């Protein structure tokens, strides 16, 4: 069914006076302005009834083969899509153009972006006006979302309209074109931890807060991310075959057989492979890690979870209490807290220990920040600290060199990761007076 905007069909009956096999004919206009005259009956009353039926069908977007032949390609660019249909079409058109991770994020953002319009009672794509779009951005601002998040929503809506128009599936202009973002806030996060905050975080890693039967090696993952400037996903998916421990190199590469979060196969962002030389501290962490067999859980074609063997460097430890344990009751391992026989409960013969891919350390990170007394710091900010403070300020890397090391383009590294800090400017001045600078550069005043 293809209900068309502004199309109000009217079907009339006329008597064909010339010699013909049929006496009464239907007369109506199609939405592409082509007139149709076709035979229907030799009885006037029956012809009137068929005219009413045909008019109802046309009003509901039901065109038979004869009509469609007359319409040609008109329906492809003038059909009235619902918001739900538009989302499905967009995702269908872009599914094979994106990686699994990008497509998942895109799908989630498209869903959340258009949910606002649907909550306002809008059903069809053409009902979304620039005013509705402006109200969406205002609602995001009222909820406290960042300017960057608002921009992502605006981009998501624009992509759907632009893609459908480009593919001639809808003849609609993008209502987001002239909608502005909130003036307050910044598009990029520029929070960089101080050296003192870094020291506090590293000190807080020395002790564990509570025992958990399912432990991630947070005390190794966080400093390794700090000493390498790597993305947290790169750390989670690092396998022993990716490293040359003798020379101290890490080969961050595409791995088609690695069980990743999105399924079999993992690659770095933008599929940009790189090789980096590790600092001694990062290499020391690797040498301290036990090499254990691990798995990554992925979903097969039917959606069933299946384990795939891997050699992750920083796997999550999982402990399952066997039913043979004398302390085992209905609530499983929680009751085994009463067991004082083993300080390290993984040594208990009634426990089964396995290792799997670590997918998140958000809770651990929040606990560490609380212990360290550090506020408003994201795990990704360690990467920014490594890039700007360590590589660029302390080691003198150019933005292009630093970007090559951490896997950013030169443009991205300059725009988002290389702001000049007050400390850098202060060091350039080196507490020298203006007169001192002038005296050492006599030509300055000439």
Protein Blocks (a to p, Z undefined) as FASTA:
>chain_A
ZZdehiacdddddddfbgcfbfbdcddddfkopacdddfbfcfklmmmmmmmmmmmmmno
pacfklmmmnmmmmmmmcccdfklmmmmmmmmmmmmpcfklmmmmmmmmmmmmmmmmmno
pabfklpcfklmmmmmmmmmmnopafklmmmmmmmmmmmmmmmmmnopaccddfklmpcc
dfedcfbdcbdcdfklmmmmmmmmmpcfbdcfbdcffklmmmmmmmnopafklmmmpcfk
lpcfknopacddddfkbccfkbgciddehhiacdddddfklmmmmmmpccdddddddddf
kopacddddddfbbcddddddfklmkbcfklmmlmmmpmkbmblmlpmkbccdddddfbf
klmmmmmmmmnopahiafklmmmmmmmmmmmmmnopafklmmmmnopafklmmmmmmccc
fklmmmmnnopafklmmmmmmmlmZZ
